[in-house]
Amino acid sequence: MPTSEYTFSAELWEHHGSTSWYFISVPEEIADEIEELHGRNAGGFGSVRVDVVIGGSRWATSLFPDKKRGTYLLPVKKAVRTAEGLTAGDTVRLDLAVR
């Protein structure tokens, strides 16, 4: 299957729990297309493998479905947040390639 590539901006937000996780919610129209094109190949927990670029940071991770929000969530690890100077509430521009 060919790679699907997307560029978008969205807010970085923090999920509070026993540990803090930081996510970017994929815009709904992009999430719908990803589900249609790649959902049948999803891994555990419905995850979809992606490559991400934010600023000068590149990494491989997975998107995770969030039924409550009706989208996929992109986890943003601390090393990326630190390297790019990101905090919760920032609008982040990113490139996303679904593998």
C-alpha positions as CSV (number, residue, x, y, z in Angstrom):
1,M,0.0,0.0,0.0
2,P,1.3,3.5,-0.9
3,T,2.2,6.0,1.9
4,S,-0.4,8.7,2.6
5,E,1.1,12.1,3.5
6,Y,-0.5,15.0,5.3
7,T,0.6,18.4,6.6
8,F,-1.5,20.2,9.2
9,S,-1.5,22.3,12.3
10,A,-3.2,21.4,15.5
11,E,-3.0,22.0,19.3
12,L,-0.7,20.1,21.5
13,W,-2.6,19.1,24.6
14,E,-1.8,17.3,27.9
15,H,-3.8,14.3,29.2
16,H,-3.6,14.3,33.0
17,G,-3.6,10.9,34.7
18,S,-1.2,9.0,36.8
19,T,1.4,10.2,34.3
20,S,1.1,13.1,31.9
21,W,0.9,12.3,28.2
22,Y,1.0,14.8,25.4
23,F,-1.0,14.4,22.2
24,I,-2.1,16.1,19.0
25,S,-5.5,15.3,17.7
26,V,-5.5,14.6,14.0
27,P,-8.1,16.8,12.2
28,E,-11.3,14.9,11.7
29,E,-11.2,14.9,7.9
30,I,-7.7,13.6,7.8
31,A,-8.5,11.0,10.5
32,D,-11.5,9.8,8.4
33,E,-9.3,9.4,5.3
34,I,-6.6,7.5,7.3
35,E,-9.3,5.2,8.7
36,E,-10.7,4.6,5.2
37,L,-7.3,3.9,3.6
38,H,-5.4,2.3,6.4
39,G,-7.8,1.2,9.1
40,R,-8.0,-2.4,7.9
41,N,-4.2,-2.7,8.4
42,A,-4.3,-1.3,11.9
43,G,-2.2,-3.0,14.6
44,G,-2.9,-3.5,18.3
45,F,-5.5,-1.2,19.8
46,G,-6.3,0.0,16.3
47,S,-3.0,1.8,16.0
48,V,-1.7,3.0,12.7
49,R,2.1,3.3,12.1
50,V,3.4,6.8,11.0
51,D,6.5,8.8,10.5
52,V,6.3,12.4,11.9
53,V,8.2,15.6,11.3
54,I,7.9,18.6,13.6
55,G,10.4,21.3,13.0
56,G,13.8,19.6,13.0
57,S,12.6,16.5,14.8
58,R,11.7,13.2,13.0
59,W,10.5,10.0,14.5
60,A,8.4,6.9,13.9
61,T,5.4,6.2,16.2
62,S,1.7,5.2,15.9
63,L,-1.6,7.0,15.9
64,F,-4.2,5.7,18.3
65,P,-7.9,5.9,17.7
66,D,-9.9,8.0,20.2
67,K,-13.6,7.0,19.9
68,K,-14.6,9.8,22.3
69,R,-13.1,12.5,20.1
70,G,-13.8,10.7,16.8
71,T,-10.2,11.0,15.6
72,Y,-6.7,9.6,16.0
73,L,-4.2,10.8,18.6
74,L,-0.6,11.4,17.9
75,P,1.6,11.0,21.0
76,V,4.4,13.6,21.2
77,K,7.3,12.4,23.3
78,K,9.3,14.6,25.7
79,A,12.4,14.6,23.6
80,V,10.5,16.2,20.7
81,R,8.7,18.7,23.0
82,T,12.0,19.8,24.5
83,A,13.9,20.0,21.2
84,E,11.1,22.0,19.6
85,G,10.3,24.1,22.6
86,L,6.7,22.9,22.7
87,T,4.2,23.2,25.6
88,A,0.6,22.3,26.0
89,G,-1.6,24.8,24.2
90,D,0.9,25.4,21.4
91,T,-0.3,25.1,17.8
92,V,2.0,22.7,16.1
93,R,2.6,22.4,12.3
94,L,3.6,18.8,11.4
95,D,4.1,16.4,8.5
96,L,2.6,13.0,8.9
97,A,3.3,10.0,6.7
98,V,1.2,6.8,7.2
99,R,3.2,3.7,6.5
